[in-house]
Amino acid sequence: VIAHPKYQESKRIAIFLSMPDEVQTEEIIKDIFKQGKECFIPRYKPQSNHMDMLKLSSAEDISSLALTSWNILQPSDDDTAREEALAGGGLDLIFMPGLGFDKKGNRLGRGKGYYDTYLERCMKHPHGKPYTIALAFREQICESVPVTENDVPIDEILYED
């Protein structure tokens, strides 16, 4: 991941904090800060499909985050001091989680449409749509993944081979 040209050229990167069944992102997050890039993580709004990408100040900042009912660390709702990526300069790159992917760039998420809705908002931002890379295990690559017209295809899927 860290040798990838898109990662190397990106300054503002959004990345998910991994759940136990996902590709672990901790080392990538540490590298984002080591390289002097800006790091943004998701804050999901329950009972909706709204998600913001909020800025982390350091890799250690993760330990100050609240644990949600989904067992995901994220900034709390009353944390208003963090920059939201689209309120600033937008994003260059988003690393995306998922349950399944196909080689046409289709992604099966957890069913709420958080990332698709967020990417729609990115497309309206002056900076435009960021490049999207899904991080997957080989077992998550499927022949085809069901999609609707609201699903935004991923630019690239990285998986071990």
C-alpha positions in Angstrom: 0.0 0.0 0.0 2.6 2.5 1.0 4.6 1.9 -2.2 1.5 2.6 -4.3 1.9 5.7 -6.6 -1.5 7.1 -5.7 -0.7 6.8 -2.0 2.7 8.4 -2.5 1.3 11.5 -4.4 -1.7 11.9 -2.0 -1.6 14.6 0.7 -5.1 14.2 2.2 -6.0 10.6 2.9 -9.1 9.0 4.4 -8.8 5.6 5.9 -11.1 3.3 8.0 -10.1 2.1 11.5 -10.2 -1.7 11.0 -12.7 -4.1 12.6 -11.2 -7.5 13.5 -12.4 -9.1 10.2 -10.9 -6.4 8.0 -7.5 -5.7 6.6 -5.7 -4.0 9.5 -4.9 -0.4 8.8 -2.9 0.6 11.9 0.5 0.5 10.1 -0.8 2.5 7.2 -2.1 5.2 9.5 1.3 5.4 11.3 2.9 5.8 7.8 0.5 8.6 6.8 1.8 10.6 9.8 5.4 9.6 9.3 5.2 10.9 5.7 3.6 14.2 6.8 0.3 13.6 5.1 -3.1 14.5 6.6 -5.2 11.6 7.9 -9.0 11.5 8.1 -11.2 8.8 9.6 -15.0 8.1 9.3 -17.6 9.2 11.8 -20.8 7.4 11.1 -24.2 8.8 12.1 -26.4 5.9 13.3 -29.9 5.6 12.0 -28.8 7.4 8.8 -26.4 6.9 5.9 -24.5 10.0 6.8 -20.7 9.9 7.3 -18.1 12.5 7.7 -14.3 12.2 7.4 -12.7 13.9 10.4 -9.0 14.7 10.8 -6.8 12.8 13.2 -4.0 14.8 14.8 -1.7 11.8 15.2 -1.7 8.0 15.2 -1.8 8.2 19.1 -5.0 10.4 18.7 -6.9 7.1 18.0 -6.7 6.1 21.7 -8.8 9.1 22.6 -11.7 8.1 20.4 -15.0 6.8 21.6 -16.2 3.2 20.9 -19.6 3.0 19.2 -22.3 0.4 19.6 -20.8 -1.2 16.5 -17.5 -1.6 18.3 -15.9 1.0 16.0 -13.6 3.8 17.3 -14.7 7.2 16.0 -14.8 10.9 17.1 -17.8 11.5 19.4 -20.7 13.6 18.2 -19.8 16.5 20.5 -16.2 16.6 19.0 -16.6 19.7 16.9 -12.9 20.8 16.9 -11.8 18.4 14.1 -11.7 19.4 10.5 -14.2 17.7 8.2 -12.4 16.8 4.9 -15.1 18.4 2.7 -15.2 21.6 4.8 -11.5 22.0 3.9 -9.5 20.9 0.9 -11.3 17.7 0.1 -9.5 14.4 -0.2 -7.0 12.9 -2.6 -7.5 9.3 -1.6 -9.9 7.1 0.3 -9.1 3.6 1.5 -12.3 1.7 1.6 -13.5 -1.3 3.6 -16.0 -3.8 2.3 -17.3 -7.4 2.7 -16.9 -8.4 -1.0 -15.6 -7.0 -4.2 -15.5 -7.9 -7.9 -12.9 -7.2 -10.5 -15.2 -4.6 -12.1 -14.8 -2.4 -9.1 -18.1 -3.2 -7.4 -18.1 -3.2 -3.7 -20.4 -4.9 -1.2 -20.5 -2.8 2.0 -22.4 -3.4 5.2 -25.6 -2.1 3.6 -26.1 1.4 4.9 -24.5 3.2 1.9 -22.2 5.4 4.0 -19.3 5.4 1.5 -21.5 5.8 -1.6 -23.3 8.8 0.0 -20.0 10.3 1.0 -18.5 9.9 -2.5 -21.6 11.6 -3.9 -20.8 14.6 -1.6 -17.1 14.5 -2.7 -18.2 14.8 -6.4 -19.9 18.1 -5.5 -16.8 19.4 -3.8 -14.5 21.7 -5.8 -11.6 19.2 -5.3 -13.7 16.5 -6.9 -13.9 12.8 -6.3 -10.9 11.3 -4.6 -9.2 8.2 -5.9 -10.7 5.1 -4.1 -8.7 2.0 -3.2 -10.4 -0.9 -1.4 -8.3 -3.0 0.9 -9.3 -6.7 0.7 -8.4 -10.3 1.4 -8.2 -12.6 -1.6 -11.2 -14.5 -0.2 -13.3 -11.3 -0.6 -12.9 -11.1 -4.4 -16.0 -12.5 -6.0 -17.2 -13.2 -9.5 -19.8 -10.5 -9.2 -21.3 -8.3 -6.5 -24.9 -7.1 -6.5 -25.1 -3.3 -7.1 -27.8 -0.6 -7.5 -27.6 2.7 -9.3 -26.5 4.3 -6.0 -23.4 2.2 -5.7 -20.2 4.1 -6.7 -17.5 1.8 -8.2 -14.1 1.7 -6.7 -11.1 2.8 -8.7 -8.8 -0.1 -7.5 -8.9 -3.1 -5.2 -5.7 -4.1 -3.5 -5.5 -7.7 -2.1 -2.9 -10.2 -1.3 -2.1 -12.7 -4.0 
